[in-house]
Amino acid sequence: MIIILCTTPKDMSIVLNLTKTLLHHKLAACITLLQEARSFYYWGNALKEQDELQLLIKTRSSLKEAVLNTIQQLHPYKVPEFLVLPIIDGEPNYLSWMQSVLRKH
């Protein structure tokens, strides 16, 4: 199991489209939205600062490419954040529930 970090613009229509699509296709067991994120980064040669929303996408590692493809299709950023963190342990019933709601492949 993994958690994928993905920031989005501060626009709920984008977040809802992305999260509902991932959940509908059983590519994510759960997506947590963290609000009030502020990102600082270089784009080109300019220092940027932007209010964003942070998504924590919980899924299985075998679904990582399908999640990435969906994000690339629906995300407005040219290069969306897509960072994968392994889940090395967790409450067994929660992990079992995750497995049960995700597509098999």
C-alpha positions in Angstrom: 0.0 0.0 0.0 1.1 3.5 -0.7 0.1 7.2 -0.2 0.4 9.5 -3.2 0.9 13.2 -2.5 -0.6 15.5 -5.1 -1.2 19.3 -4.8 -3.9 21.1 -6.7 -4.9 24.7 -7.3 -7.2 26.0 -4.6 -10.3 25.1 -6.8 -12.8 22.6 -5.4 -14.1 21.8 -8.9 -10.7 20.4 -9.8 -10.4 18.5 -6.5 -13.9 17.0 -6.8 -13.4 15.9 -10.4 -10.0 14.3 -9.6 -11.1 12.6 -6.4 -14.5 11.4 -7.7 -12.8 10.0 -10.8 -10.1 8.1 -8.8 -12.7 6.8 -6.4 -15.2 5.8 -9.0 -12.6 3.8 -10.9 -11.5 2.2 -7.6 -8.0 3.6 -8.0 -8.0 5.0 -4.5 -9.5 3.6 -1.3 -9.6 7.0 0.4 -8.5 10.6 -0.5 -7.9 13.1 2.2 -8.0 16.8 1.4 -5.7 19.0 3.4 -6.6 22.7 3.0 -4.6 25.9 3.4 -1.4 24.7 1.9 1.1 27.3 0.6 3.8 26.1 -1.8 7.0 27.9 -2.5 9.0 26.7 -5.5 11.1 27.7 -8.5 9.4 27.5 -11.9 11.7 28.4 -14.7 14.0 31.0 -13.2 11.4 32.6 -11.0 10.5 31.9 -7.3 6.8 31.2 -7.1 4.4 31.2 -4.2 0.9 29.7 -4.5 -2.0 28.7 -2.3 -2.9 25.1 -3.0 -4.8 22.1 -1.7 -3.0 18.9 -0.7 -4.4 15.5 -1.6 -3.3 12.3 0.3 -4.3 9.5 -2.1 -4.3 6.0 -0.4 -4.0 3.1 -2.8 -2.1 0.0 -3.7 1.3 0.2 -5.4 0.1 -1.9 -8.4 -2.4 1.0 -9.2 0.3 3.7 -9.1 0.6 4.1 -12.9 -3.2 4.2 -13.4 -3.4 6.9 -10.7 -0.6 8.8 -12.4 -2.3 8.6 -15.8 -5.6 9.8 -14.3 -3.9 12.8 -12.6 -2.0 13.7 -15.8 -5.3 13.7 -17.8 -7.3 15.7 -15.3 -4.8 18.0 -13.6 -4.4 21.5 -14.8 -0.7 21.8 -14.0 1.9 21.1 -16.7 3.8 19.1 -14.1 1.6 18.0 -11.2 3.1 16.8 -8.0 3.1 13.0 -7.8 5.1 11.7 -4.9 4.8 8.1 -3.6 5.2 7.2 0.0 5.2 3.5 1.1 2.9 2.4 3.9 5.2 0.2 5.9 2.6 -0.7 8.6 -0.9 0.2 9.7 -3.9 -1.0 11.6 -4.8 -4.4 10.0 -8.5 -3.8 9.7 -7.9 -0.5 7.9 -5.4 -2.0 5.5 -7.8 -4.9 4.9 -10.6 -2.4 4.1 -8.3 -0.6 1.7 -7.7 -3.8 -0.1 -11.4 -4.7 -0.3 -12.4 -1.4 -2.0 -9.7 -1.1 -4.6 -9.8 -2.7 -8.0 -7.8 -5.9 -8.3 -5.4 -4.7 -11.1 
